[in-house]
């Protein structure tokens, strides 16, 4: 329940028009209430405050300290301090839950079930109100009609649970029927979002995860060969259709600037900054610059938490990668590698590595799969 509430907290409050209009203040109240409730539940089941050592959460806590220092001058307004409070409760809840980070697959199953419920609401919205679910404001791409979710959000959730479910089937931890029941609808929703980042993240993450199992699993080598064969056949036989889906009807200029992202990035990097802003940023904000979304985790962290924040984000990603490489081949390691690679690949065109977000939850699941050692009080 605590994990599902953390997922609810990171859903956000922006998106297309829903079937039943929900005021943004109500959505924010629900998501913040979910976070506080998750913390209380985690505290109730861990009153002894037993935690497991975690380099990932230690570096994430240091990032929180940097965020607070950067936000104290209120350059980003009082909202920066509120976001720091939210991030504090978020990280504290993760620390309390580390007591159950024991290298097993339970948090993978929690992750699939939690985001499966979210995707079920998206599917219901598509059936009930196709017009709201695929609005013109997003160019006919699938969005949330029950809860306001953007196409990239839906694509991210669909890609992550699809990849994890396929790996569970590969490791014989789930039967074929259950996996198909999850993967087929999730991939269909992913295709309807027309989101390139999530699609490429899913493909790259699965390829690396399968390679990590290839030396010890004949089944993984067979699946990898079939995967490569199908991908090659699709590229040849369906090349024009895939190209049309990939371009989404964009002009050459729009595509070359990554749907306008590159222009925002250039403006952010060319803006004058003081030494303090370069080192610690301007404080936690809404991941935008001059009213436009940044849509890049590294530039968002640089803008809000400075070069120190970027160094800490790079550090916890490198720590997770190093631990995953040093672990012996296993399904748990493969799932962790898939999540880490997905987050790294998506960081180029999506923000979220520096604040409470689904990406930090994905990495927390990876951390739970790589965890070793006894809990301490």
Backbone torsions as a table, in degrees:
resi	resn	phi	psi	omega
1	UNK	NA	-41.1	179.1
2	UNK	-62.6	-40.4	-179.5
3	UNK	-66.8	-41.7	178.1
4	UNK	-63.2	-35.7	177.9
5	UNK	-68.8	-35.3	174.5
6	UNK	-63.7	-39.7	176.6
7	UNK	-62.2	-43.7	178.5
8	UNK	-61.0	-38.9	-179.5
9	UNK	-62.9	-32.9	-175.2
10	UNK	-91.2	7.0	-179.4
11	UNK	-72.3	-23.6	179.4
12	UNK	84.7	-178.5	-175.3
13	UNK	-133.0	17.0	179.4
14	UNK	-119.9	153.8	180.0
15	UNK	160.0	-166.9	-178.8
16	UNK	-75.4	173.4	178.6
17	UNK	-68.7	132.4	-177.7
18	UNK	-91.3	165.3	180.0
19	UNK	-59.5	-48.1	173.6
20	UNK	-106.6	109.2	-177.3
21	UNK	-56.1	128.9	179.7
22	UNK	-116.1	119.1	177.8
23	UNK	-58.3	143.5	-177.8
24	UNK	-62.2	-33.5	179.0
25	UNK	-62.8	-36.5	178.5
26	UNK	-68.3	-41.3	179.2
27	UNK	-62.7	-43.7	179.6
28	UNK	-65.0	-36.7	177.4
29	UNK	-64.9	-41.6	179.6
30	UNK	-65.5	-46.6	-177.0
31	UNK	-67.3	-40.6	178.8
32	UNK	-70.2	-38.1	176.2
33	UNK	-62.6	-36.2	177.5
34	UNK	-63.8	-39.1	179.8
35	UNK	-66.2	-46.3	179.9
36	UNK	-63.3	-40.7	178.8
37	UNK	-65.0	-39.4	177.1
38	UNK	-60.9	-41.8	178.6
39	UNK	-63.8	-43.8	-179.8
40	UNK	-63.4	-43.6	179.0
41	UNK	-62.9	-43.8	179.3
42	UNK	-63.1	-35.9	179.0
43	UNK	-71.0	-38.6	-179.4
44	UNK	-63.2	-42.1	-178.5
45	UNK	-83.5	-3.8	178.7
46	UNK	-136.5	53.7	-178.2
47	UNK	-64.3	-24.9	177.2
48	UNK	-75.1	-2.6	179.7
49	UNK	52.9	45.1	177.5
50	UNK	-88.8	124.8	-177.7
51	UNK	-128.0	161.7	178.9
52	UNK	-109.4	136.5	179.2
53	UNK	-55.7	138.2	-178.8
54	UNK	-148.4	112.5	177.0
55	UNK	-64.5	-36.0	178.8
56	UNK	-59.4	-50.2	-178.2
57	UNK	-72.4	-28.8	176.0
58	UNK	-63.5	-46.1	178.5
59	UNK	-68.9	-33.4	177.1
60	UNK	-67.2	-34.9	176.2
61	UNK	-66.6	-39.5	176.1
62	UNK	-63.7	-36.4	176.2
63	UNK	-63.6	-36.4	175.6
64	UNK	-61.7	-42.3	178.5
65	UNK	-60.8	-43.8	177.8
66	UNK	-62.2	-40.4	-180.0
67	UNK	-62.9	-41.2	179.6
68	UNK	-65.6	-44.9	179.3
69	UNK	-60.8	-40.0	-179.2
70	UNK	-71.6	-26.6	-174.7
71	UNK	-91.1	-10.6	-173.9
72	UNK	-65.8	-29.5	-179.2
73	UNK	-80.8	0.6	174.5
74	UNK	60.0	28.0	177.0
75	UNK	-63.7	-30.4	177.0
76	UNK	-99.1	13.4	177.8
77	UNK	85.8	177.7	178.9
78	UNK	-65.4	-22.9	178.2
79	UNK	-59.8	-27.3	179.3
80	UNK	-64.6	-42.0	179.3
81	UNK	-67.7	-36.8	177.3
82	UNK	-63.9	-41.2	178.7
83	UNK	-66.2	-33.9	175.4
84	UNK	-65.1	-39.9	176.7
85	UNK	-62.8	-43.8	178.6
86	UNK	-60.5	-45.4	179.6
87	UNK	-64.2	-34.9	178.3
88	UNK	-62.7	-48.0	-179.8
89	UNK	-65.6	-38.3	179.2
90	UNK	-60.2	-49.9	-178.5
91	UNK	-68.7	-38.3	178.3
92	UNK	-61.6	-39.4	178.2
93	UNK	-64.0	-42.5	177.5
94	UNK	-61.8	-40.1	177.9
95	UNK	-61.1	-43.3	-179.9
96	UNK	-64.0	-33.3	-178.5
97	UNK	-81.0	-9.9	179.7
98	UNK	-64.4	-16.5	176.7
99	UNK	-56.8	-27.8	-178.6
100	UNK	-104.5	12.2	174.5
101	UNK	-84.5	93.8	-173.6
102	UNK	-125.0	19.1	177.5
103	UNK	82.2	5.1	178.6
104	UNK	-95.3	178.0	-170.5
105	UNK	-92.8	8.1	-171.7
106	UNK	-63.0	-38.4	-179.6
107	UNK	-72.7	-25.6	173.0
108	UNK	-63.3	-43.6	179.1
109	UNK	-67.4	-39.4	175.7
110	UNK	-59.8	-41.9	-178.5
111	UNK	-62.8	-46.4	-179.3
112	UNK	-64.3	-44.0	-179.0
113	UNK	-66.2	-43.5	-178.4
114	UNK	-62.3	-51.2	-179.5
115	UNK	-74.8	-22.3	173.0
116	UNK	-63.4	-39.5	176.9
117	UNK	-63.9	-40.7	178.4
118	UNK	-61.8	-45.2	-179.6
119	UNK	-68.1	-30.2	175.7
120	UNK	-62.8	-39.7	177.4
121	UNK	-64.5	-35.0	177.6
122	UNK	-65.6	-44.0	179.7
123	UNK	-64.0	-40.4	177.5
124	UNK	-62.8	-42.5	178.0
125	UNK	-62.5	-36.9	178.2
126	UNK	-65.5	-37.3	179.9
127	UNK	-74.5	-43.1	-175.4
128	UNK	-72.4	-43.7	-175.9
129	UNK	-142.1	82.7	-179.2
130	UNK	-59.2	-32.7	-179.3
131	UNK	-64.7	-43.4	177.4
132	UNK	-73.0	-32.2	-177.6
133	UNK	-73.9	-26.9	179.8
134	UNK	-129.8	68.0	-172.7
135	UNK	-76.7	160.5	178.9
136	UNK	-68.3	-25.9	-178.8
137	UNK	-61.2	-27.3	176.1
138	UNK	-105.4	17.8	178.6
139	UNK	68.1	30.4	179.9
140	UNK	79.2	11.3	178.0
141	UNK	-83.2	150.6	-176.1
142	UNK	-67.1	131.7	175.7
143	UNK	-136.3	178.7	-177.0
144	UNK	-84.8	124.2	178.7
145	UNK	-102.5	-13.5	175.1
146	UNK	-96.2	-52.0	172.8
147	UNK	-117.3	135.7	-174.9
148	UNK	-66.2	100.1	179.0
149	UNK	-123.2	138.9	178.1
150	UNK	-83.5	159.7	177.7
151	UNK	-55.0	-44.1	178.2
152	UNK	-61.1	-35.0	177.6
153	UNK	-63.2	-49.8	-179.5
154	UNK	-60.3	-42.3	-179.7
155	UNK	-63.2	-40.7	179.1
156	UNK	-61.0	-47.9	-179.2
157	UNK	-63.5	-42.2	-179.1
158	UNK	-65.0	-42.0	-178.9
159	UNK	-65.7	-42.4	-176.5
160	UNK	-66.1	-48.3	-176.8
161	UNK	-72.8	-28.0	175.3
162	UNK	-64.3	-48.3	-179.9
163	UNK	-61.9	-44.2	-179.8
164	UNK	-65.5	-41.5	179.9
165	UNK	-64.2	-41.4	178.5
166	UNK	-64.1	-38.0	178.1
167	UNK	-68.9	-35.6	175.5
168	UNK	-62.5	-41.5	176.9
169	UNK	-64.5	-41.2	179.9
170	UNK	-60.9	-38.7	179.5
171	UNK	-86.6	9.5	179.0
172	UNK	59.6	32.9	175.6
173	UNK	-99.2	-2.9	177.8
174	UNK	-149.5	145.5	-179.8
175	UNK	-79.9	162.8	-174.4
176	UNK	-62.0	-40.9	-177.1
177	UNK	-62.5	-44.7	-179.8
178	UNK	-63.3	-41.7	-178.4
179	UNK	-66.5	-43.9	178.1
180	UNK	-63.6	-34.4	178.3
181	UNK	-63.2	-28.0	179.0
182	UNK	-91.0	-48.0	-168.5
183	UNK	-71.3	-44.0	-175.5
184	UNK	-61.2	-50.8	177.3
185	UNK	-64.3	-37.5	-178.3
186	UNK	-65.1	-44.1	178.7
187	UNK	-65.9	-37.1	177.3
188	UNK	-61.6	-43.2	177.3
189	UNK	-65.1	-38.3	177.9
190	UNK	-60.7	-43.2	179.8
191	UNK	-65.0	-36.4	-179.5
192	UNK	-70.2	-20.7	178.0
193	UNK	-80.0	-16.9	-177.6
194	UNK	52.0	44.1	-177.8
195	UNK	-103.6	114.6	-176.2
196	UNK	-73.1	-39.4	-176.0
197	UNK	-58.6	-49.5	-178.3
198	UNK	-66.5	-38.6	-179.3
199	UNK	-64.4	-47.1	178.3
200	UNK	-66.4	-37.3	177.5
201	UNK	-61.9	-40.9	177.9
202	UNK	-62.9	-46.5	-177.5
203	UNK	-65.6	-48.0	-178.1
204	UNK	-65.1	-44.6	-179.7
205	UNK	-60.8	-42.9	179.1
206	UNK	-66.6	-40.3	179.7
207	UNK	-61.2	-46.0	-179.8
208	UNK	-66.7	-40.7	178.8
209	UNK	-62.9	-41.6	178.3
210	UNK	-66.2	-38.4	176.9
211	UNK	-63.3	-34.8	179.9
212	UNK	-67.5	-22.8	178.6
213	UNK	-97.6	-10.5	-170.1
214	UNK	-60.7	-33.4	-175.8
215	UNK	-73.4	-23.0	-174.7
216	UNK	-117.5	-8.3	-175.6
217	UNK	-128.1	114.6	176.3
218	UNK	-65.5	-33.7	179.4
219	UNK	-65.3	-38.8	178.3
220	UNK	-65.0	-39.5	178.2
221	UNK	-65.1	-38.3	179.0
222	UNK	-66.6	-44.2	179.0
223	UNK	-64.3	-40.1	178.8
224	UNK	-61.5	-42.4	179.3
225	UNK	-64.0	-44.4	177.3
226	UNK	-63.2	-40.2	179.3
227	UNK	-60.1	-46.7	179.7
228	UNK	-65.6	-38.6	-179.7
229	UNK	-65.0	-46.8	179.9
230	UNK	-64.6	-40.5	179.0
231	UNK	-63.6	-42.1	179.1
232	UNK	-66.1	-42.5	179.0
233	UNK	-63.6	-42.0	-179.5
234	UNK	-64.0	-39.1	-179.2
235	UNK	-64.0	-34.4	-178.8
236	UNK	-83.1	-49.3	-173.3
237	UNK	-78.6	-33.2	-175.7
238	UNK	-116.2	27.7	-174.9
239	UNK	-56.8	-45.6	-177.1
240	UNK	-67.6	-39.9	178.9
241	UNK	-66.9	-42.5	179.0
242	UNK	-64.5	-38.3	178.8
243	UNK	-65.2	-41.5	178.7
244	UNK	-64.5	-41.2	178.3
245	UNK	-65.0	-39.7	-176.0
246	UNK	-69.1	-39.1	-178.2
247	UNK	-77.5	-25.8	178.4
248	UNK	56.3	29.8	177.8
249	UNK	72.1	17.4	-178.5
250	UNK	-80.7	154.2	174.0
251	UNK	-74.2	165.5	-179.0
252	UNK	-62.8	-39.2	179.7
253	UNK	-67.1	-42.3	-179.5
254	UNK	-65.0	-39.3	179.4
255	UNK	-70.3	-40.5	-177.8
256	UNK	-67.4	-26.3	177.9
257	UNK	-97.0	15.4	178.6
258	UNK	55.2	55.4	179.7
259	UNK	56.4	39.3	176.9
260	UNK	85.5	-3.8	-178.2
261	UNK	-62.3	-41.8	-175.1
262	UNK	-59.9	-33.1	179.4
263	UNK	-67.0	-40.3	177.2
264	UNK	-65.9	-41.7	-179.4
265	UNK	-62.5	-43.1	179.8
266	UNK	-63.0	-41.8	179.5
267	UNK	-64.9	-40.0	-179.6
268	UNK	-65.7	-43.3	-177.1
269	UNK	-71.9	-28.1	-178.6
270	UNK	-87.5	-7.2	-179.3
271	UNK	-70.2	140.4	178.7
272	UNK	-68.6	141.1	-179.2
273	UNK	-138.3	148.8	174.5
274	UNK	-80.0	171.3	179.0
275	UNK	-61.9	-41.5	179.3
276	UNK	-63.7	-39.9	178.8
277	UNK	-68.2	-35.5	176.8
278	UNK	-65.1	-38.1	-176.3
279	UNK	-81.4	-43.9	-171.6
280	UNK	-120.1	-2.9	177.3
281	UNK	78.8	-168.9	-176.3
282	UNK	-106.8	4.0	-179.1
283	UNK	102.2	159.8	-177.2
284	UNK	-63.7	127.6	178.0
285	UNK	-127.1	-154.3	-178.5
286	UNK	-99.2	22.6	176.9
287	UNK	62.1	39.0	177.9
288	UNK	-131.8	161.5	175.8
289	UNK	-136.0	123.6	-179.0
290	UNK	56.8	36.3	176.8
291	UNK	84.2	-2.1	-179.5
292	UNK	-113.4	142.9	-179.4
293	UNK	-64.8	141.3	180.0
294	UNK	-77.2	-42.4	176.3
295	UNK	54.5	42.3	171.9
296	UNK	-157.2	119.5	-174.6
297	UNK	-60.4	-40.4	-175.3
298	UNK	-70.4	-42.3	178.4
299	UNK	-71.5	-33.9	176.5
300	UNK	-64.5	-43.0	177.5
301	UNK	-66.1	-41.9	178.5
302	UNK	-60.5	-41.9	-178.9
303	UNK	-67.5	-39.9	-172.2
304	UNK	-98.7	-29.1	-177.6
305	UNK	-127.2	4.4	171.5
306	UNK	73.0	-171.1	179.9
307	UNK	-65.6	-31.9	177.4
308	UNK	-63.9	-42.2	177.6
309	UNK	-62.9	-42.7	177.8
310	UNK	-60.4	-40.4	179.4
311	UNK	-63.8	-39.0	179.9
312	UNK	-69.5	-39.7	176.7
313	UNK	-63.2	-45.6	177.7
314	UNK	-61.6	-36.2	-178.5
315	UNK	-65.7	-46.7	-177.3
316	UNK	-72.7	-26.3	173.4
317	UNK	-69.6	-42.4	179.2
318	UNK	-66.0	-36.9	177.8
319	UNK	-62.7	-46.3	179.1
320	UNK	-62.6	-42.1	178.7
321	UNK	-63.0	-45.1	-178.2
322	UNK	-63.0	-43.5	179.7
323	UNK	-64.5	-41.6	179.5
324	UNK	-62.4	-39.8	179.6
325	UNK	-66.1	-37.2	-176.8
326	UNK	-78.5	-17.5	179.2
327	UNK	-74.2	146.7	175.3
328	UNK	-65.9	152.7	-179.2
329	UNK	-57.3	132.9	178.7
330	UNK	-164.6	166.7	177.4
331	UNK	-65.2	-38.4	178.9
332	UNK	-60.3	-43.6	178.4
333	UNK	-65.3	-39.2	179.9
334	UNK	-62.4	-42.6	178.1
335	UNK	-63.9	-41.0	178.3
336	UNK	-63.2	-43.0	179.4
337	UNK	-62.8	-42.3	178.1
338	UNK	-57.0	-46.9	-178.1
339	UNK	-66.4	-41.4	-179.1
340	UNK	-65.4	-47.3	-178.9
341	UNK	-63.9	-39.5	178.7
342	UNK	-60.8	-47.5	-178.1
343	UNK	-63.5	-39.5	179.4
344	UNK	-66.3	-44.4	-179.0
345	UNK	-66.8	-35.8	-179.2
346	UNK	-77.4	-17.6	-176.2
347	UNK	-64.9	-18.3	-178.1
348	UNK	-70.5	-35.4	-177.2
349	UNK	-123.1	9.8	177.4
350	UNK	-135.4	141.6	176.9
351	UNK	-95.6	155.2	176.0
352	UNK	150.4	-8.0	-177.3
353	UNK	-79.2	-8.8	-177.2
354	UNK	-110.5	5.9	-177.2
355	UNK	-148.9	169.4	178.9
356	UNK	-58.2	118.5	-173.4
357	UNK	-160.0	167.0	174.9
358	UNK	-59.4	-31.0	-179.3
359	UNK	-63.7	-39.4	176.9
360	UNK	-68.0	-31.4	175.3
361	UNK	-69.1	-41.2	176.5
362	UNK	-57.9	-45.0	-179.0
363	UNK	-69.2	-30.8	175.8
364	UNK	-65.4	-39.6	175.7
365	UNK	-62.6	-42.2	176.5
366	UNK	-60.4	-41.6	177.9
367	UNK	-62.7	-37.6	179.0
368	UNK	-66.6	-31.6	179.6
369	UNK	-76.0	-25.3	-177.8
370	UNK	-99.2	-0.8	-173.4
371	UNK	-68.2	143.8	173.5
372	UNK	-142.1	164.8	175.8
373	UNK	96.8	167.6	-177.3
374	UNK	-89.5	154.3	174.4
375	UNK	-73.8	150.6	178.2
376	UNK	-127.4	158.3	-178.2
377	UNK	-97.2	NA	NA
